[in-house]
């Protein structure tokens, strides 16, 4: 992967640098997870974006180059389910060629990974994060809305490990009364595996997932439950702006992480810019509106003007939704997760 000396990061109004660009390559998904794309809202006849409404790979690369010029060093491909986007290894290969990029990762539900892991690794992908909310077939089937078995996702994790897309991170959205009774089992399954399980508090992303604070199990409780079975000790952050609090098993069996966006907001360290599947830039996961970059690109904007546009967007940024959550009415419109990939 090509590298170049770090340039000065552009800062927003709260002094936060731009360091990460997350790109949704499609709004389509082969699952209907209740906290993201519930089946009763996104049924068989739901109209997803037509192909021409999506950014081309070349357009995504232009946005990525501009982000890197402003200080971004990490790129992540998301969805929807990104592996549904045709020829995805080609995009990875194009992103790998951008000077200054230190890391390219992918977030996926893992079901299709056995078909693509090797090709993605060969194209330059460094890491994958796989969603797996439970090991119980009935619980997981209900949560993913398609009765997909945990074994299908575990096969994807195995394929990623075989392709050396390490370390594999496993994201678990925790909902009290839904899947919290088996969190210790999930932690136990991946001890000594070199996979890092990250437990995520149920968040009010979008407006259609039926979020209720009573279903939020705080990360401190997750850590307490696992610690009672497998003693843990805290680890320091791997890098500035890391969203997960890290813990390692005292017996050397690896580590876990918790992401506490509700109970312990980390807005002050947020360094992420998001590009939606329909070509809008969002400066916050909980934003209601994005800045249309697709129209700029298709109107023929040059690279300098594109970079200036993105600089202006970031330097005007004041988002701190999670820190202000209590002040926001729950009915305020927010972009749905499958448009910007979480």
VODREN-296986 format. One line per 8 residues: number of its first residue (from 1); their letters; for each residue x, y, z of C-alpha. Coordinates in Angstrom, 2 decimals. Example, Ala and Ser with C-alpha at 12.3 -4.5 7.8 and 13.67 -1.06 7.14 Angstrom:
// VODREN-296986
1	as	12.30 -4.50 7.80  13.67 -1.06 7.14
// end
This chain:
// VODREN-296986
1	xxxxxxxx	0.00 0.00 0.00  1.36 3.41 -0.92  2.07 5.87 1.87  3.12 9.49 2.07  4.07 11.74 4.98  1.15 12.85 7.11  -0.24 16.21 6.19  -1.85 18.53 8.69
9	xxxxxxxx	-5.30 17.29 9.55  -8.17 19.69 8.96  -10.02 20.39 12.23  -13.70 20.95 12.89  -15.03 23.67 15.22  -14.47 21.46 18.25  -10.87 20.73 17.30  -11.51 17.22 16.00
17	xxxxxxxx	-9.40 16.06 13.04  -10.68 14.22 10.00  -9.07 10.80 10.15  -11.63 8.25 8.91  -13.83 8.03 5.82  -16.58 5.40 5.78  -18.20 4.71 2.41  -21.50 2.94 1.85
25	xxxxxxxx	-21.38 1.26 -1.55  -25.00 0.06 -1.62  -28.23 0.45 0.31  -29.22 -3.17 -0.35  -28.83 -5.97 2.16  -29.54 -9.69 2.22  -30.64 -9.51 5.89  -33.32 -7.52 7.68
33	xxxxxxxx	-31.80 -6.88 11.08  -34.34 -5.39 13.44  -32.07 -2.55 14.61  -31.13 -1.47 11.08  -33.53 -2.54 8.33  -36.59 -4.14 9.97  -38.50 -6.45 7.65  -41.85 -4.82 8.33
41	xxxxxxxx	-40.49 -1.56 6.90  -38.26 -3.04 4.16  -40.30 -5.85 2.66  -39.99 -7.69 -0.64  -41.41 -4.75 -2.59  -39.30 -2.02 -1.05  -37.67 0.08 -3.77  -33.94 0.40 -3.22
49	xxxxxxxx	-31.80 2.87 -5.13  -31.34 2.21 -8.85  -27.76 1.62 -9.97  -27.44 5.07 -11.56  -28.23 6.71 -8.22  -25.18 5.08 -6.62  -21.74 6.61 -6.87  -19.41 4.88 -9.31
57	xxxxxxxx	-16.16 3.47 -8.01  -14.32 6.29 -9.75  -16.46 8.85 -7.93  -15.82 7.15 -4.58  -12.10 7.24 -5.26  -12.25 10.98 -5.97  -14.01 11.62 -2.66  -11.46 9.38 -0.93
65	xxxxxxxx	-8.54 11.27 -2.44  -9.99 14.55 -1.25  -10.53 13.13 2.23  -6.93 11.92 2.34  -5.74 15.37 1.28  -7.56 16.70 4.35  -5.96 14.19 6.71  -7.98 10.97 6.46
73	xxxxxxxx	-5.82 7.86 6.78  -8.38 5.10 7.29  -11.00 4.04 4.75  -13.85 1.66 5.52  -16.28 0.13 3.01  -19.80 -0.40 4.34  -23.39 -0.82 3.15  -26.13 -2.04 3.31
81	xxxxxxxx	-24.26 -5.23 2.71  -21.19 -4.17 0.70  -20.54 -7.63 -0.74  -23.72 -7.23 -2.80  -21.98 -4.53 -4.84  -20.62 -6.06 -8.03  -16.84 -6.12 -8.54  -16.05 -4.83 -5.05
89	xxxxxxxx	-12.42 -6.05 -5.17  -11.91 -3.55 -8.01  -12.85 -0.71 -5.67  -10.47 -2.01 -3.01  -7.68 -2.13 -5.58  -8.38 1.47 -6.60  -8.45 2.70 -3.01  -5.23 0.88 -2.20
97	xxxxxxxx	-3.47 2.93 -4.87  -4.23 6.25 -3.14  -1.03 7.64 -1.58  -1.41 8.30 2.13  -3.95 5.60 2.95  -2.80 3.52 5.91  -5.71 1.14 6.33  -8.66 -0.19 4.29
105	xxxxxxxx	-11.31 -2.24 6.08  -14.75 -3.68 5.37  -17.87 -4.09 7.52  -20.10 -7.01 6.49  -22.70 -9.42 7.85  -20.30 -12.17 6.77  -22.75 -14.39 4.90  -21.05 -13.87 1.53
113	xxxxxxxx	-17.47 -13.71 2.82  -16.57 -17.29 1.84  -17.03 -16.23 -1.79  -14.98 -13.03 -1.58  -12.44 -13.10 1.26  -9.46 -14.26 -0.80  -10.11 -11.86 -3.69  -10.56 -8.93 -1.31
121	xxxxxxxx	-7.30 -9.74 0.45  -5.48 -9.99 -2.87  -6.91 -6.60 -3.88  -5.44 -4.96 -0.77  -8.12 -5.18 1.92  -6.51 -5.25 5.34  -9.26 -6.13 7.81  -12.93 -7.06 8.18
129	xxxxxxxx	-15.54 -6.44 10.83  -18.34 -9.00 10.88  -21.74 -8.60 12.53  -22.89 -11.56 14.64  -25.46 -10.77 17.32  -26.01 -14.23 18.78  -25.00 -17.87 18.57  -28.48 -19.19 19.27
137	xxxxxxxx	-30.23 -20.05 15.99  -33.66 -18.88 17.11  -32.49 -15.60 18.64  -30.16 -14.77 15.78  -32.72 -15.73 13.15  -35.25 -13.38 14.69  -32.73 -10.54 14.96  -31.52 -10.83 11.36
145	xxxxxxxx	-35.06 -11.07 10.01  -34.19 -13.79 7.47  -33.67 -16.80 9.74  -30.02 -16.93 8.71  -28.11 -19.33 10.96  -25.06 -18.33 13.00  -23.17 -21.08 11.16  -23.42 -19.05 7.94
153	xxxxxxxx	-21.71 -16.09 9.58  -19.17 -18.29 11.36  -18.20 -19.70 7.96  -17.57 -16.14 6.78  -15.41 -15.44 9.84  -13.41 -18.61 9.16  -12.92 -17.52 5.53  -11.69 -14.10 6.62
161	xxxxxxxx	-9.21 -15.65 9.04  -8.00 -18.09 6.38  -7.41 -15.13 4.05  -5.42 -13.33 6.79  -7.88 -10.45 7.06  -6.72 -10.06 10.64  -7.65 -9.28 13.27  -11.29 -10.09 12.58
169	xxxxxxxx	-13.56 -7.91 14.70  -17.02 -9.18 15.53  -19.73 -6.63 16.25  -22.58 -7.56 18.58  -25.50 -5.15 18.99  -26.81 -5.71 22.51  -30.52 -5.36 23.26  -31.80 -5.96 26.76
177	xxxxxxxx	-34.40 -8.70 26.73  -33.49 -9.79 23.21  -29.96 -11.19 23.16  -28.27 -10.05 26.36  -28.81 -13.42 28.11  -26.18 -15.13 25.91  -23.42 -12.52 25.75  -21.06 -14.58 27.89
185	xxxxxxxx	-21.52 -17.53 25.54  -20.52 -15.35 22.60  -17.46 -14.08 24.45  -16.48 -17.65 25.31  -16.84 -18.82 21.70  -14.08 -16.49 20.52  -11.62 -16.77 23.39  -8.19 -17.89 22.16
193	xxxxxxxx	-9.29 -17.25 18.55  -7.52 -13.91 17.88  -10.95 -12.48 16.98  -12.01 -9.40 18.91  -15.66 -9.33 19.97  -17.09 -5.83 20.42  -20.38 -5.36 22.26  -22.31 -2.29 21.06
201	xxxxxxxx	-25.04 -0.51 22.99  -28.35 -0.43 21.08  -28.41 3.01 19.45  -31.13 5.27 18.09  -29.72 5.36 14.57  -32.38 6.33 12.04  -36.06 6.49 12.94  -37.44 3.05 12.07
209	xxxxxxxx	-35.73 0.60 14.43  -38.08 1.09 17.39  -35.31 2.33 19.67  -36.22 2.44 23.33  -33.82 3.34 26.12  -35.22 0.48 28.21  -33.61 -1.92 25.72  -30.17 -0.40 26.22
217	xxxxxxxx	-27.89 -2.63 28.28  -25.05 -0.41 29.39  -21.56 -1.51 28.47  -20.53 -1.50 32.13  -23.05 -4.29 32.72  -21.72 -6.24 29.73  -18.19 -6.02 31.13  -19.41 -7.01 34.61
225	xxxxxxxx	-21.17 -10.12 33.33  -18.20 -11.32 31.30  -15.74 -10.44 34.07  -17.64 -12.63 36.52  -17.01 -15.64 34.27  -13.72 -14.68 32.66  -11.78 -12.03 34.61  -10.89 -8.94 32.57
233	xxxxxxxx	-8.55 -5.99 32.90  -8.71 -2.72 30.96  -6.38 -1.91 28.08  -5.34 1.50 26.82  -6.62 2.78 23.47  -4.80 1.65 20.34  -5.05 5.11 18.77  -6.59 8.53 19.31
241	xxxxxxxx	-10.31 8.52 18.55  -10.81 4.77 19.05  -14.51 4.26 19.82  -14.21 0.94 21.66  -13.06 0.57 25.24  -10.74 -2.41 25.28  -10.37 -5.19 27.86  -8.16 -8.25 27.86
249	xxxxxxxx	-8.72 -11.57 29.53  -6.44 -11.97 32.51  -5.59 -15.53 31.43  -4.25 -14.35 28.06  -7.24 -15.54 25.99  -7.41 -12.35 23.93  -9.52 -9.23 24.24  -13.02 -7.79 23.91
257	xxxxxxxx	-14.31 -4.28 23.38  -17.41 -2.31 24.29  -18.86 0.66 22.40  -20.86 2.91 24.70  -22.41 5.54 22.46  -25.46 5.88 24.72  -24.09 5.60 28.26  -20.64 7.12 27.68
265	xxxxxxxx	-20.72 9.22 24.49  -17.40 9.74 22.71  -18.38 12.62 20.44  -15.36 14.60 21.59  -13.03 12.12 19.89  -15.08 11.43 16.74  -12.95 11.68 13.59  -15.36 10.10 11.07
273	xxxxxxxx	-16.82 11.42 7.85  -19.43 9.24 6.15  -20.34 8.94 2.47  -23.82 7.55 1.92  -24.87 5.11 -0.77  -26.70 7.90 -2.61  -23.71 10.25 -2.64  -24.14 12.51 0.38
281	xxxxxxxx	-21.54 13.35 3.01  -22.56 13.13 6.67  -20.52 14.50 9.55  -22.44 12.50 12.17  -23.97 9.02 12.36  -27.16 10.62 13.71  -27.43 13.48 11.22  -30.71 14.23 9.51
289	xxxxxxxx	-29.30 15.60 6.28  -26.12 15.19 4.29  -24.24 17.38 1.84  -24.79 16.33 -1.77  -21.40 15.53 -3.27  -22.76 13.36 -6.10  -24.23 16.34 -7.92  -20.94 18.20 -7.63
297	xxxxxxxx	-19.07 15.28 -9.11  -21.52 14.86 -11.97  -21.46 18.57 -12.68  -17.74 18.24 -13.38  -16.18 19.74 -10.24  -12.37 19.59 -10.31  -10.28 18.04 -7.55  -9.30 21.33 -5.96
305	xxxxxxxx	-12.92 22.50 -5.71  -14.02 19.10 -4.40  -11.39 19.24 -1.68  -12.37 22.81 -0.80  -16.01 21.77 -0.54  -15.16 18.94 1.84  -12.83 21.18 3.84  -15.65 23.65 4.34
313	xxxxxxxx	-18.00 20.89 5.40  -15.61 19.56 8.02  -14.42 22.90 9.39  -18.05 23.91 9.98  -18.79 20.67 11.87  -20.19 20.97 15.40  -22.02 17.60 15.72  -22.20 16.01 19.16
321	xxxxxxxx	-25.53 14.22 19.04  -24.81 11.48 21.56  -23.67 14.00 24.17  -26.87 15.96 23.55  -29.19 12.95 23.08  -31.50 13.87 25.97  -32.14 17.27 24.39  -33.23 15.77 21.07
329	xxxxxxxx	-36.81 14.74 20.44  -36.93 11.08 19.44  -39.04 11.91 16.39  -36.39 14.10 14.79  -35.54 12.60 11.39  -32.14 10.91 11.11  -30.47 9.12 8.24  -31.08 5.36 8.34
337	xxxxxx	-28.10 3.18 9.18  -28.17 1.16 5.95  -27.50 4.37 3.97  -24.26 5.18 5.79  -23.14 1.88 7.27  -23.08 2.64 10.97
// end
